[in-house]
């Protein structure tokens, strides 16, 4: 099943999940996709930036073929997308841009390395 992952599908879903955190508490977002462990169709409800409910769907229900998977964690990263975390010209804006680019690649958490 892991061979069916594509970076675009995973990163699109993770991007949606991350930015749903900025929504107001009364707004509930529902995302449908395939659970990465076994390909089962699921529906996920997100409220106030938190997953509040996960339901398995009928296997014959129409589901967008995005995989639902946990975000990736990079435990040591010196920089990304042309941003050097140890560079003398590092800015907050550059860190934000690198972070957003990492989110699109599926990395939801990272530990910048400064040398």
C-alpha angles and dihedrals in degrees: 000000000000090000088067093064118110123191092232095053095047096042092048091054094044090048090054092048094049096048092046086072088075093060123107117263093249093056114090120194122199121203124186125200147122120293107241095224099061110356093251114155111248139177119216124197118205123193126174090356094303132105105246102172140013119192128184112230131212109279091235095053116113109257131172107247097245117130119234107218139149117266121263122250122213109200096191125026126159094193144316140218093013094313115124110202089203096045121120091231096055114141135184089246091055091051090049091050092048089048093051090048090050090051089055088054091053098259107132098170131031141168111221114220118219117196 
